[in-house]
Amino acid sequence: MSWNGTVTCGHCGYRGHNKRSCNDYKQWLKSSGREDELSRISTRKCGWCKQTGHNVQTCQDKKNSKAKLAELEPLFKSHMAHILRLAGLGKGALISREGAWGDETKRGIVIGARVPHQRFSTPYSGSRVHNLSEPRLIVFWQGENATQEAWLPRGAFSISEPSLKGTLSEVEMSGISSWGYGSTQVLTPSKAPLSVGGTLEVGNGQTVAALEKWIKLLTENAVDVERGSV
């Protein structure tokens, strides 16, 4: 690899691939009768996508998935905001939370939410989209004049479950059912628009095709939301 981070082939001198994935090098091995070495190179699997013919450094799925994630991110955050709004946890919702020892009750106003390091590492399949990480509410606690993160209220999503079933997979619905912290409750629900922050990451093994299916799914969901069908 050169000083600027670009892979340079040790056989042909061109950038963008290495010696193991170089077609000229493979042709040279074949013409030289070195079939054993050619077979070994051809069957070696990439540590990212598990496909043969290249390695992690030259894997196009690894390289392009990170770029594709930038297209997915706003759709995913909008999707999470919709889930929270259906549960009455839009901006301005009033929630309460017991103290650590159950001796006091705090009240706060929801002002936003955050997705904690959502990692897309599970490829899309028909029955499994992804296990969603539980978001955190950003709450302004009354009496303390302080903004802190809070767990979601337990059971809040049973209210919105009928609407979510048409959007989420069975695995997602199962994961959402375990969201929440027992002492947090919704006092006054709100379905006002909510800003969702946080960081999305591409996990090992993710492919461009899988992210494109995510984008298609969430784009269709966004249309349904605008129509009011979910």
Secondary structure, 3 states (H helix, E strand, C coil): CCCCCCCECCCCCCECCCCCCCHHHHHHHHHCCCHHHHHHHHHCECCCCCCECCCHHHCHHHHHHHHHHHHHHHHHHHHHHHHHHHCCECCCCEEEEECCCCCCEEEEEEEEEEEEEEEECCCCCCCCCCCCCCCEEEEEECCCCEEEEECCECCCHHHHHHHHCCCCCHHHHHHHCCCCECCEEEEECECCCCCEEEEEEECCCCCHHHHHHHHHHHHHHHHHHHHCCC
